[in-house]
């Protein structure tokens, strides 16, 4: 169930902020580190995403399957790689 609480933007030093009630923090699962996203008409505060969270396990699986060939071994990815770098 969604919790909606009316609040105010307040001055915090040279910045502004919103106090988040303890009940909402507990319900949301937010802790000391958050990701803040600004969109038209709203600011989203959420648990930080970890886009590389599963990389280690996936690389380990690829290695076991001998499917971990480096892209460098397959040649340059672009003319920039071919012309401007010494391999």
C-alpha positions in Angstrom: 0.0 0.0 0.0 1.3 3.4 -1.0 2.0 6.0 1.8 1.5 9.7 0.9 2.6 12.4 3.3 2.4 16.1 2.6 5.7 17.9 3.4 7.6 21.1 2.8 10.9 22.0 1.1 13.1 23.5 3.9 16.4 25.4 4.0 19.4 23.3 5.0 22.5 25.5 5.0 23.0 26.7 1.4 20.8 23.9 0.1 17.2 22.8 0.4 15.8 19.5 1.5 12.8 17.5 2.5 12.5 15.7 5.9 11.5 12.1 5.4 9.6 10.7 8.3 11.0 7.6 10.0 8.0 5.5 9.0 8.5 6.2 5.3 12.3 5.5 5.6 11.5 2.1 7.2 8.8 1.3 4.7 10.9 2.3 1.7 14.1 0.5 2.7 16.2 3.6 2.1 19.4 3.9 4.1 22.3 6.4 4.2 23.1 6.1 0.5 20.4 7.0 -2.1 20.2 7.7 -5.8 18.3 10.9 -6.7 16.7 11.4 -10.1 15.2 14.6 -11.2 12.3 14.5 -13.7 9.8 17.1 -14.8 7.6 17.9 -11.8 9.2 15.3 -9.4 12.3 14.1 -7.7 12.8 10.4 -7.2 14.8 9.1 -4.2 15.6 5.4 -4.4 17.9 2.7 -3.3 21.0 2.9 -5.6 21.0 0.6 -8.5 24.0 -1.6 -9.0 24.3 -2.2 -12.8 27.5 -4.3 -12.5 26.3 -6.3 -9.5 26.1 -9.6 -11.4 29.2 -9.1 -13.6 31.6 -11.1 -11.5 29.3 -14.2 -11.5 28.7 -13.8 -15.2 32.4 -13.5 -16.0 33.1 -16.6 -13.9 30.5 -18.5 -15.9 31.9 -17.3 -19.2 35.4 -18.3 -18.1 34.3 -21.8 -17.1 32.6 -22.2 -20.5 35.8 -20.9 -22.2 33.7 -18.0 -23.6 35.8 -15.2 -22.1 37.9 -14.2 -25.2 39.0 -10.6 -24.9 37.6 -8.2 -27.4 41.2 -7.0 -28.1 42.1 -10.4 -29.5 39.3 -9.9 -32.1 40.8 -6.7 -33.4 40.0 -3.0 -33.0 36.4 -2.0 -32.4 36.7 1.2 -34.5 39.1 3.1 -36.7 40.0 5.2 -33.7 41.3 2.0 -32.0 43.2 1.0 -35.1 44.8 4.4 -35.9 45.4 6.1 -32.7 46.7 3.3 -30.4 49.8 1.2 -30.5 49.0 -2.4 -29.5 
